[in-house]
Amino acid sequence: MIAAKSYAAQTKDTPLAPWNLDRRDVGPQDVQFDITHCGVCHSDLHQIRDEWGGGIFPMVPGHEIVGRVVAVGSQVTKFKIGDLAGTGCMVDSCRVCANCQHGLEQYCTNGNTLTYNSLEQDKKTPTYGGYSNTIVVHEDFVLHIAETLDLAATAPLLCAGITTYSPLRHWKVGKGHKLAVLGLGGLGHMGIKFGVAFGAEVTVLSTSPKKEADARKLGAHNFIVTSDPAQLESVTGYFDFILDTVSAEHDYNQYLALLKTDGVHICVGAPPTPFALLAFSLIPGRKSIAGSSIGGIAETQEMLDFCAQNNIVSDIELINIKDIHPAYDRMLKGDVRYRFVIDMASL
């Protein structure tokens, strides 16, 4: 076994604190990389508090993981020692279901293995995430990172990046389309960057007029304050797509009114409670409301390559791991522009 250091929650009621764990030895098809940076996702806080249920403790969060390869198994062909590498939200899947066979491991029908708070495919060995100094992952779930990218700012691409890239690619959003990004946070700021890079006209929908300057700096063409009825009315029936990144309760019917005929409201945020949806928000105009998760491994690599070619990374604030709980508090208040990333040298 490989001795590793981490920050872990021992129970849902205890704060993250230093914890030593054992990673598995490097198998024939495994890659070990030492973690230099790990992004902080809102889901990390949900998970350590067990707000979604089924928590496996001790829990080491973190699924936006980047670093440099220090060991490879005897059968590894995709990586060599010294390569930059990353791992996102999953570290394995069944490999045999229809979704896995079509590069959609994120929708594995037999249950993929998430990077933390999950079980390996043996259904008994817990996984531990990236708030750690090193990790061992099967090479098929390790991603190449270009040396040209800012490594710390690349980490959030493994979750916030692919969560917004995947639906925009799936619905072929691009030149000639009018895209609204609802919410300007960790997901929203990446939605703007990708939407603009794909050639769409991008409008940010936000309750806060204070975010307009940031939205335009990120590349947004337009900005609508959703609490202003006149501004909202001005874009009724205007958009082809809405990328909804909001995880707080909100009125979906209000935003469906902003779509054109055949428009699609794409949910990537996850509010905590069910919402009421009026049939007549959809029927006139043949509108759709849809959901999307992260991307598969091939698509995630495609995204990283696209980011390298177009110099796209996340806007981040680098923190010491000892400051993780104050960072969580600030994240809950929306006081981050736009993703916290832990410098793992501080572990």
PAPAFI-441265 format. One record per atom (N, C-alpha, C): z, x, y; residue in three letters. Coordinates in steps of 0.02 Angstrom, whole numbers, padded with zeros to 5 digits, always signed. Atoms other than C-alpha are relative to their C-alpha. Layout:
BEGIN
ZXYala ...
//
This chain:
BEGIN
+00000+00042-00060met +00000+00000+00000met +00000+00044+00063met +00005-00036-00063ile -00029+00052+00181ile +00054-00027+00047ile -00053+00021-00046ala +00123+00047+00296ala -00030-00014+00068ala +00026+00020-00065ala +00085-00044+00458ala +00056-00025+00044ala -00046+00027-00049lys +00177-00091+00617lys -00031-00062+00031lys +00026+00061-00029ser +00163-00260+00698ser +00053-00032+00045ser -00045+00047-00032tyr +00241-00393+00807tyr -00008-00065-00038tyr +00003+00060+00041ala +00287-00548+00707ala +00053-00049+00021ala -00050+00053-00006ala +00376-00714+00719ala +00029-00012-00069ala -00032+00010+00065gln +00502-00730+00578gln +00006-00074-00018gln -00001+00072+00009thr +00517-00918+00601thr -00033-00031+00061thr +00031+00034-00057lys +00443-01049+00718lys +00045-00001+00061lys -00048+00003-00055asp +00600-01038+00824asp +00022+00068+00025asp -00019-00067-00021thr +00611-00850+00844thr -00058+00034+00037thr +00053-00033-00037pro +00515-00741+00968pro -00033+00055-00040pro +00033-00057+00032leu +00390-00609+00918leu +00041+00063+00011leu -00039-00061-00003ala +00473-00444+00880ala -00029+00051-00049ala +00027-00050+00046pro +00432-00279+00792pro +00016-00016-00073pro -00008+00012+00072trp +00406-00296+00604trp -00047+00046-00038trp +00040-00043+00043asn +00346-00174+00473asn -00028-00040-00058asn +00031+00035+00056leu +00223-00239+00343leu -00043+00048-00040leu +00045-00040+00043asp +00115-00173+00202asp -00068-00032-00002asp +00069+00021+00011arg -00073-00188+00208arg -00022+00023-00070arg +00023-00021+00066arg -00167-00179+00043arg -00036+00067+00006arg +00040-00061+00003asp -00244-00014-00009asp -00073-00016+00010asp +00071+00010-00012val -00426+00008+00036val -00036-00004-00067val +00038+00011+00062gly -00528-00065-00107gly -00071+00025+00006gly +00069-00026+00000pro -00707-00019-00155pro -00044-00028+00056pro +00043+00030-00052gln -00783-00140-00027gln +00039-00014+00065gln -00042+00011-00059asp -00646-00132+00105asp -00012+00052+00055asp +00000-00043-00058val -00644-00058+00279val +00069-00003+00032val -00063-00002-00038gln -00484-00001+00364gln -00017+00025+00069gln +00007-00027-00067phe -00486+00014+00551phe +00066-00006+00039phe -00060+00000-00043asp -00347+00059+00671asp -00015-00042+00062asp +00011+00049-00053ile -00328-00077+00802ile +00018+00031+00067ile -00012-00026-00067thr -00346-00021+00982thr +00019-00057+00048thr -00012+00056-00045his -00345-00193+01064his -00003-00066-00039his +00002+00067+00030cys -00310-00374+01017cys +00005-00052+00055cys -00002+00053-00049gly -00350-00525+01123gly +00054-00051-00016gly -00052+00051+00007val -00222-00662+01152val -00033-00068+00008val +00031+00066+00001cys -00286-00835+01106cys +00055-00053+00007cys -00048+00055-00008his -00201-00999+01153his +00025-00023-00069his -00020+00021+00067ser -00198-01038+00966ser +00056+00044-00028ser -00055-00043+00023asp -00082-00889+00938asp +00068-00033+00014asp -00063+00031-00019leu +00054-00982+01030leu +00012-00064-00040leu -00006+00059+00042his +00020-01146+00938his +00024+00019-00070his -00015-00019+00070gln +00031-01054+00772gln +00071+00026-00008gln -00068-00028+00010ile +00191-00955+00798ile +00053-00053+00011ile -00047+00056-00008arg +00274-01117+00854arg -00009-00052-00055arg +00016+00046+00055asp +00202-01204+00701asp -00016-00070+00026asp +00016+00065-00030glu +00136-01343+00813glu -00056-00036-00038glu +00053+00031+00040trp -00010-01373+00695trp +00022-00010-00073trp -00027+00009+00067gly +00100-01371+00539gly -00026+00051-00050gly +00022-00044+00053gly +00087-01269+00380gly +00008+00074+00014gly -00009-00071-00018gly +00148-01107+00459gly +00027+00041-00058gly -00022-00048+00051ile +00170-00957+00344ile +00037+00057+00037ile -00041-00050-00035phe +00312-00845+00403phe +00028+00052-00049phe +00013-00026-00067pro +00337-00705+00445pro -00075-00005+00018pro +00068+00009-00023met +00180-00728+00550met -00018+00053+00052met +00028-00049-00047val +00080-00591+00636val -00063-00030+00029val +00060+00032-00028pro -00042-00676+00756pro -00053+00051+00020pro +00053-00042-00026gly -00203-00609+00829gly -00064-00003-00041gly +00063+00001+00036his -00385-00639+00783his -00059+00019+00045his +00052-00031-00042glu -00481-00549+00921glu +00011+00075-00002glu -00024-00066+00019ile -00468-00377+00845ile -00056+00051+00003ile +00049-00054-00002val -00561-00216+00886val +00036+00067-00010val -00027-00066+00011gly -00536-00035+00841gly -00051+00047-00029gly +00045-00052+00027arg -00607+00117+00752arg +00016+00012-00074arg -00006-00006+00073val -00638+00140+00566val +00033+00067-00018val -00034-00060+00023val -00521+00263+00480val -00007+00012-00075val +00010-00008+00072ala -00562+00232+00296ala -00048-00053-00024ala +00046+00048+00030val -00697+00150+00192val +00003+00007-00076val +00001-00001+00073gly -00707+00102+00008gly -00062+00034-00028gly +00053-00039+00033ser -00819+00190-00116ser -00067-00036-00002ser +00062+00038+00003gln -00948+00048-00116gln -00022-00026+00068gln +00017+00025-00067val -00952+00016+00071val -00065+00033+00024val +00065-00026-00024thr -01127+00033+00144thr -00011-00015+00074thr +00013+00022-00068lys -01111-00049+00316lys +00038+00039+00053lys -00042-00034-00049phe -00980+00062+00398phe +00016+00071-00024phe -00024-00068+00015lys -00926+00243+00407lys +00059+00016+00044lys -00058-00020-00040ile -00770+00328+00471ile -00022+00019+00070ile +00016-00014-00070gly -00772+00336+00660gly -00037-00056+00035gly +00036+00057-00031asp -00873+00176+00688asp +00049-00045+00037asp -00037+00055-00031leu -00811+00047+00811leu -00009-00062-00043leu +00003+00059+00043ala -00770-00114+00720ala +00043-00055+00029ala -00039+00058-00022gly -00703-00288+00749gly +00006-00052-00055gly -00009+00057+00044thr -00638-00438+00655thr +00024-00059+00042thr -00017+00060-00037gly -00626-00616+00720gly +00048-00045-00037gly -00047+00051+00024cys -00548-00775+00656cys +00004-00006-00075cys -00003+00006+00073met -00585-00755+00470met -00014+00067-00032met +00007-00063+00035val -00576-00615+00343val -00029-00008-00070val +00031+00012+00065asp -00652-00697+00189asp -00019-00073-00005asp +00017+00069+00016ser -00727-00856+00117ser -00018-00002-00074ser +00013+00005+00071cys -00774-00923-00053cys -00065+00033-00020cys +00065-00033+00009arg -00951-00850-00036arg -00051-00042-00039arg +00045+00034+00047val -01026-00980-00156val -00018-00071+00022val +00017+00069-00020cys -01024-01151-00069cys -00064+00001+00042cys +00064+00005-00036ala -01179-01215+00020ala +00006+00028+00070ala -00007-00026-00068asn -01110-01173+00191asn +00003+00076+00001asn -00003-00073+00003cys -01065-00995+00144cys -00068+00031-00015cys +00066-00025+00019gln -01237-00972+00066gln -00049-00003+00058gln +00044+00006-00058his -01315-01023+00232his +00030+00033+00062his -00027-00037-00057gly -01211-00906+00341gly +00048-00039+00043gly -00047+00043-00037leu -01087-01041+00393leu +00069+00006-00031leu -00066-00011+00031glu -00929-00962+00324glu +00057-00034+00037glu -00053+00034-00039gln -00830-01044+00464gln +00010-00071-00024gln -00005+00068+00026tyr -00864-01211+00377tyr +00004+00001-00077tyr -00006-00008+00073cys -00829-01149+00199cys +00034-00062-00029cys -00028+00063+00027thr -00801-01308+00097thr +00056+00012-00050thr -00055-00016+00046asn -00683-01219-00024asn +00059+00032+00037asn -00054-00028-00040gly -00578-01149+00118gly -00009+00074+00013gly +00004-00071-00015asn -00608-00986+00208asn +00070+00029+00010asn -00063-00035-00011thr -00472-00857+00234thr +00004+00020+00073thr -00008-00017-00071leu -00415-00850+00414leu +00036+00066+00007leu -00025-00068-00010thr -00361-00685+00488thr +00076+00004-00001thr -00073+00003+00007tyr -00180-00738+00499tyr +00021-00072-00014tyr -00027+00065+00019asn -00069-00882+00444asn -00046-00036-00049asn +00046+00027+00050ser -00183-00907+00296ser +00014+00037-00066ser -00006-00032+00066leu -00200-00857+00113leu -00066+00032-00019leu +00061-00031+00028glu -00322-00736+00035glu -00031-00047-00051glu +00035+00043+00047gln -00447-00809-00087gln +00036-00007-00067gln -00042+00011+00059asp -00318-00785-00225asp +00048-00058+00009asp -00041+00059-00018lys -00228-00930-00136lys +00075+00013-00004lys -00072-00015+00002lys -00061-00839-00139lys +00021+00057+00047lys -00018-00057-00041thr -00068-00681-00031thr -00010-00016+00074thr +00007+00016-00071pro -00031-00711+00155pro -00041+00052+00038pro +00036-00046-00044thr -00141-00636+00290thr +00041+00011+00064thr -00036-00018-00061tyr -00073-00548+00443tyr -00051+00026+00051tyr +00051-00011-00050gly -00167-00532+00607gly +00005+00064+00039gly +00015-00060-00038gly -00207-00411+00744gly +00052+00026+00047gly -00054-00030-00039tyr -00042-00389+00835tyr +00031+00054-00044tyr -00018-00051+00050ser -00032-00235+00726ser -00039+00063+00016ser +00033-00064-00015asn -00086-00054+00723asn -00060+00014-00045asn +00056-00013+00046thr -00207-00062+00576thr -00012-00061-00044thr +00017+00057+00042ile -00297-00186+00462ile -00052+00021-00051ile +00048-00012+00054val -00396-00187+00299val -00038-00065-00013val +00042+00060+00006val -00542-00309+00284val -00061+00016-00042val +00062-00008+00037his -00688-00332+00164his -00057+00013+00049his +00052-00020-00047glu -00841-00252+00243glu -00044-00058+00023glu +00043+00056-00019asp -00935-00418+00244asp +00028-00040+00058asp -00032+00037-00055phe -00811-00485+00372phe +00022+00047+00056phe -00011-00047-00054val -00807-00332+00484val -00065+00004+00041val +00057+00002-00045leu -00921-00326+00635leu -00009+00066+00037leu +00016-00060-00039his -01010-00183+00723his +00006-00014+00074his -00007+00005-00073ile -00969-00154+00906ile -00035+00060+00032ile +00037-00053-00033ala -01082-00054+01020ala +00047+00045+00041ala -00040-00048-00038glu -01010+00104+01097glu -00007-00011+00075glu +00012+00010-00072thr -01081+00047+01265thr +00045-00054+00030thr -00042+00054-00025leu -00964-00103+01279leu +00071+00023+00015leu -00071-00011-00014asp -00791-00097+01359asp +00039-00029-00059asp -00030+00023+00062leu -00688-00107+01200leu +00054-00053+00011leu -00053+00049-00014ala -00538-00199+01274ala -00030-00067+00019ala +00031+00062-00024ala -00650-00328+01358ala -00045-00032-00053ala +00040+00026+00055thr -00749-00349+01197thr +00043-00042-00048thr -00043+00034+00049ala -00599-00409+01095ala -00005-00076+00003ala +00002+00074-00001pro -00601-00590+01159pro -00067-00030-00021pro +00064+00026+00024leu -00784-00605+01111leu +00006-00025-00072leu -00007+00017+00071leu -00723-00619+00930leu +00027-00070-00010leu -00020+00070+00005cys -00651-00792+00968cys -00028-00040+00059cys +00023+00037-00059ala -00679-00854+01146ala -00076+00007+00008ala +00072-00011-00007gly -00853-00777+01146gly -00040-00040-00050gly +00040+00033+00051ile -00919-00842+00981ile +00011-00075+00001ile -00013+00072-00003thr -00837-01013+01006thr -00045-00034+00051thr +00046+00029-00050thr -00948-01041+01158thr -00073+00018-00015thr +00069-00022+00017tyr -01101-00942+01100tyr -00030-00045-00054tyr +00026+00036+00058ser -01119-01036+00935ser -00028-00069+00016ser +00029+00066-00014pro -01139-01214+01001pro -00060+00003+00047pro +00057-00006-00045leu -01255-01159+01141leu -00063+00021-00037leu +00056-00020+00042arg -01366-01075+01012arg -00021-00057-00046arg +00016+00054+00048his -01354-01220+00889his -00041-00055+00034his +00036+00053-00036trp -01412-01346+01020trp -00057+00028+00042trp +00057-00033-00032lys -01539-01220+01086lys +00000-00010+00076lys -00007+00006-00072val -01474-01228+01264val -00034+00060+00034val +00036-00054-00033gly -01584-01129+01380gly -00038-00022+00061gly +00040+00012-00060lys -01717-01130+01515lys -00022-00073+00003lys +00019+00070-00010gly -01748-01304+01585gly +00056-00048-00013gly -00057+00043+00013his -01579-01372+01530his +00051+00003+00056his -00057+00003-00047lys -01437-01427+01642lys +00064-00004-00042lys -00061-00007+00040leu -01272-01372+01564leu +00061-00005+00045leu -00064+00003-00034ala -01100-01424+01624ala +00052+00035-00044ala -00056-00031+00035val -00951-01316+01574val +00063-00033+00028val -00061+00037-00021leu -00793-01423+01580leu +00061+00044-00014leu -00059-00043+00005gly -00641-01315+01615gly -00018+00073+00009gly +00013-00071-00012leu -00634-01137+01679leu +00061+00041-00020leu -00053-00042+00027gly -00521-01033+01569gly -00030+00052-00046gly +00024-00051+00046gly -00538-00912+01424gly -00066-00018-00033gly +00063+00023+00029leu -00674-01016+01340leu -00052-00014+00055leu +00047+00021-00052gly -00751-01087+01498gly -00036+00058+00033gly +00032-00055-00036his -00784-00920+01581his -00053+00033-00043his +00052-00026+00044met -00880-00862+01427met -00058-00049-00006met +00053+00050+00000gly -00976-01027+01423gly -00047+00008+00059gly +00041-00012-00059ile -01035-00992+01600ile -00046+00061-00011ile +00039-00061+00008lys -01090-00815+01558lys -00058-00009-00049lys +00054+00010+00049phe -01188-00866+01404phe -00051-00051+00024phe +00047+00050-00025gly -01263-01021+01483gly -00049+00029+00050gly +00043-00033-00049val -01329-00919+01629val -00047+00049-00034val +00041-00049+00034ala -01391-00781+01514ala -00056-00033-00040ala +00051+00036+00038phe -01486-00910+01410phe -00051-00035+00045phe +00048+00028-00047gly -01574-00973+01567gly +00013-00071+00022gly -00016+00069-00021ala -01488-01142+01591ala +00025-00001+00072ala -00034+00012-00064glu -01435-01214+01758glu +00072-00019-00018glu -00069+00010+00021val -01245-01206+01744val +00042-00027+00057val -00047+00031-00047thr -01121-01318+01833thr +00069+00001-00031thr -00069+00003+00023val -00933-01300+01817val +00032-00064+00024val -00039+00060-00015leu -00830-01459+01809leu +00074+00019-00004leu -00071-00021-00001ser -00649-01427+01860ser +00040-00046+00045ser -00046+00039-00041thr -00500-01520+01928thr +00023+00040+00061thr -00028-00043-00052ser -00459-01371+02039ser -00055+00029+00046ser +00050-00028-00046pro -00565-01335+02195pro +00010+00074+00012pro -00014-00071-00010lys -00481-01164+02201lys -00040+00045-00046lys +00037-00041+00049lys -00586-01108+02053lys -00074+00008+00017lys +00072-00003-00016glu -00754-01128+02140glu -00024+00071+00012glu +00022-00069-00014ala -00762-00949+02203ala -00008+00040-00064ala +00004-00035+00064asp -00725-00881+02030asp -00060-00024-00041asp +00055+00028+00038ala -00852-00998+01950ala -00067+00029+00024ala +00063-00026-00027arg -00990-00940+02066arg -00006+00076-00012arg +00000-00072+00014lys -00940-00758+02043lys -00021+00014-00072lys +00018-00007+00071leu -00960-00782+01855leu -00073-00019-00012leu +00071+00016+00006gly -01137-00847+01886gly -00017-00074+00002gly +00014+00072-00002ala -01118-01036+01896ala -00042-00017+00061ala +00044+00020-00055his -01252-01119+02002his +00031-00055+00043his -00029+00057-00035asn -01150-01273+02049asn +00073-00008-00021asn -00070+00012+00014phe -00969-01330+02054phe +00018-00071+00021phe -00020+00069-00014ile -00901-01507+02044ile +00075-00008-00011ile -00071+00014+00005val -00721-01555+02079val +00007-00070-00031val +00001+00064+00037thr -00690-01692+01951thr +00050-00051+00026thr -00048+00048-00030ser -00545-01768+02048ser -00029-00032+00063ser +00034+00028-00058asp -00668-01809+02189asp -00052-00050-00024asp +00046+00051+00026pro -00754-01975+02146pro -00071+00008+00026pro +00067-00008-00029ala -00900-01940+02263ala -00038+00057-00033ala +00033-00056+00033gln -00936-01771+02186gln -00019-00018-00072gln +00014+00019+00069leu -00924-01843+02011leu -00059-00049-00003leu +00055+00049-00003glu -01040-01987+02056glu -00067+00034+00011glu +00063-00034-00016ser -01169-01863+02120ser -00034+00031-00061ser +00030-00029+00061val -01196-01795+01943val -00001-00050-00058val +00007+00050+00053thr -01198-01959+01847thr -00069+00004-00030thr +00064-00003+00034gly -01335-01949+01716gly -00039+00064+00011gly +00034-00062-00022tyr -01374-01770+01767tyr -00009+00052-00055tyr -00003-00058+00045phe -01332-01655+01621phe -00032-00014-00068phe +00024+00003+00069asp -01418-01620+01456asp +00057+00013-00049asp -00055-00020+00044phe -01260-01543+01383phe +00063+00009+00042phe -00066-00018-00027ile -01075-01534+01423ile +00036+00041-00053ile -00040-00042+00044leu -00978-01391+01345leu +00073-00010+00022leu -00068+00021-00018asp -00800-01458+01344asp +00050+00049-00030asp -00047-00052+00023thr -00672-01317+01334thr +00072-00020+00011thr -00067+00021-00019val -00520-01419+01386val +00042-00019-00060val -00046+00015+00056ser -00372-01425+01267ser +00057-00047+00021ser -00048+00051-00023ala -00269-01546+01373ala -00032-00069-00006ala +00026+00067+00003glu -00286-01734+01366glu -00046-00015+00060glu +00045+00019-00054his -00434-01800+01467his -00044-00058-00023his +00039+00060+00015asp -00550-01950+01476asp -00072+00018-00016asp +00067-00018+00021tyr -00706-01916+01375tyr -00052-00050+00026tyr +00047+00051-00025asn -00786-02079+01433asn -00024+00017+00070asn +00017-00019-00068gln -00784-02016+01611gln -00056+00052+00000gln +00049-00055+00001tyr -00885-01862+01564tyr -00064-00019-00036tyr +00061+00023+00034leu -01005-01948+01445leu -00047-00035+00050leu +00042+00032-00051ala -01066-02044+01598ala -00043+00050+00038ala +00038-00051-00037leu -01130-01880+01668leu -00061+00025-00039leu +00055-00023+00042leu -01253-01854+01524leu -00063-00042+00010leu +00065+00033+00002lys -01438-01896+01524lys -00008-00036-00066lys +00018+00028+00065thr -01518-01997+01386thr -00006+00056-00051thr -00002-00049+00055asp -01495-01903+01221asp +00044+00061+00016asp -00045-00055-00016gly -01364-01792+01305gly +00055+00008-00053gly -00051-00017+00050val -01231-01706+01199val +00061+00028+00034val -00065-00024-00024his -01047-01683+01241his +00029+00041-00058his -00020-00045+00054ile -00991-01531+01138ile +00073+00021+00011ile -00071-00015-00005cys -00804-01513+01106cys +00016+00066-00035cys -00026-00061+00030val -00736-01338+01080val +00075+00008+00016val -00071+00003-00012gly -00566-01371+01158gly +00032-00051-00048gly -00033+00043+00050ala -00436-01458+01049ala +00063-00031+00030ala -00059+00035-00025pro -00320-01582+01137pro +00047-00019-00056pro -00050+00011+00052pro -00158-01618+01043pro +00003-00070-00028pro -00006+00069+00022thr -00180-01806+01028thr -00069-00032-00006thr +00064+00036+00005pro -00319-01928+00978pro -00019-00029+00068pro +00023+00028-00063phe -00427-01997+01117phe -00037-00066-00013phe +00035+00065+00004ala -00500-02169+01152ala -00072+00009+00023ala +00071-00006-00016leu -00689-02175+01150leu -00032-00069-00002leu +00033+00065-00004leu -00784-02329+01208leu -00070+00005-00029leu +00067-00001+00030ala -00939-02370+01106ala -00054-00001+00054ala +00051+00005-00052phe -01030-02412+01267phe -00003+00062+00045phe +00010-00065-00032ser -01003-02234+01328ser -00056+00038-00035ser +00050-00034+00041leu -01125-02183+01190leu -00065-00040-00006leu +00058+00041+00018ile -01242-02329+01154ile -00054+00000+00054ile +00052-00005-00051pro -01331-02339+01323pro -00017+00074+00012pro +00019-00070-00009gly -01427-02175+01330gly +00001+00040-00064gly +00002-00034+00065arg -01411-02133+01145arg +00034+00069+00004arg -00037-00062-00010lys -01279-02003+01186lys +00041+00018-00062lys -00039-00025+00058ser -01179-01898+01062ser +00060+00039+00024ser -00057-00044-00010ile -01009-01819+01057ile +00009+00039-00065ile +00001-00044+00059ala -00995-01671+00939ala +00054+00054+00007ala -00048-00055+00000gly -00879-01529+00891gly -00033+00063-00027gly +00025-00064+00025ser -00907-01346+00854ser +00057+00048-00005ser -00051-00051+00012ser -00801-01206+00785ser -00028+00069+00021ser +00028-00067-00011ile -00832-01018+00787ile -00067+00004-00036ile +00063-00011+00036gly -00992-00945+00715gly +00013+00035-00066gly -00003-00039+00061gly -01028-00869+00546gly -00003+00074+00016gly -00001-00073-00010ile -01025-00681+00521ile -00066+00025+00030ile +00065-00023-00026ala -01212-00656+00550ala -00009-00020+00073ala +00007+00023-00068glu -01208-00761+00708glu +00048+00037+00047glu -00047-00038-00041thr -01054-00669+00772thr -00027+00069+00015thr +00031-00065-00011gln -01144-00504+00748gln -00058-00007+00050gln +00055+00013-00047glu -01295-00578+00838glu +00027-00005+00071glu -00031+00007-00066met -01181-00624+00983met +00020+00068+00028met -00022-00066-00023leu -01106-00449+00992leu -00059+00043+00020leu +00060-00038-00017asp -01280-00373+00992asp -00030-00026+00066asp +00025+00030-00062phe -01335-00495+01128phe +00042+00024+00059phe -00045-00022-00053cys -01182-00447+01231cys -00013+00073+00018cys +00015-00071-00013ala -01222-00262+01212ala -00065+00007+00039ala +00065-00004-00034gln -01402-00291+01267gln +00004-00025+00071gln -00004+00032-00065asn -01349-00395+01417asn +00064+00017+00039asn -00061-00023-00032asn -01185-00308+01462asn +00047-00058+00016asn -00045+00057-00007ile -01080-00464+01435ile +00065+00014-00037ile -00066-00005+00031val -00893-00449+01403val +00045-00052+00034val -00047+00046-00030ser -00740-00553+01443ser +00034+00031+00061ser -00042-00022-00056asp -00642-00542+01605asp +00072-00001-00026asp -00065-00006+00034ile -00472-00481+01548ile +00055+00029+00045ile -00058-00035-00027glu -00298-00426+01596glu +00033+00036-00058glu -00028-00040+00054leu -00232-00284+01487leu +00076+00000+00007leu -00073+00004-00002ile -00048-00301+01439ile +00032+00044-00054ile -00042-00033+00049asn +00089-00209+01347asn +00025-00053-00049asn -00021+00050+00050ile +00138-00294+01184ile +00071-00026+00013ile -00068+00023-00015lys +00318-00304+01245lys -00001-00057+00051lys +00006+00053-00050asp +00255-00423+01380asp -00035-00061-00027asp +00039+00054+00029ile +00178-00546+01258ile +00029-00069+00018ile -00028+00066-00015his +00301-00689+01292his -00009-00019+00073his +00019+00017-00069pro +00283-00679+01482pro -00074-00017+00007pro +00072+00015-00002ala +00096-00677+01451ala -00013-00071-00026ala +00006+00069+00025tyr +00112-00836+01346tyr +00019-00050+00055tyr -00022+00045-00053asp +00209-00917+01489asp -00053-00007+00054asp +00052+00002-00050arg +00074-00871+01612arg -00062-00036-00026arg +00058+00033+00030met -00061-00930+01493met +00008-00076+00003met -00013+00072-00002leu +00020-01102+01483leu -00009-00028+00070leu +00008+00021-00070lys +00015-01110+01674lys -00071+00010+00025lys +00067-00015-00022gly -00167-01057+01679gly -00005+00060+00045gly -00004-00059-00043asp -00116-00896+01765asp -00028+00062-00035asp +00033-00059+00029val -00240-00777+01684val -00074-00005+00015val +00072-00002-00015arg -00415-00725+01733arg -00033+00053-00043arg -00005+00065+00031tyr -00471-00755+01599tyr +00025+00006-00072tyr -00026-00011+00067arg -00401-00678+01440arg +00047+00059+00001arg -00045-00056+00010phe -00250-00571+01402phe -00023+00040-00061phe +00015-00044+00057val -00284-00421+01289val +00056+00050-00005val -00055-00046+00012ile -00147-00317+01211ile -00028+00070-00012ile +00014-00070+00013asp -00161-00128+01222asp +00045+00021-00059asp -00041-00012+00059met -00105-00087+01044met +00032+00070+00000met -00034-00064-00007ala -00059+00090+01097ala +00072-00011+00022ala -00068+00015-00024ser +00096+00005+01169ser +00045-00024-00057ser -00040+00025+00055leu +00154-00053+00996leu +00052+00051-00022leu 
//
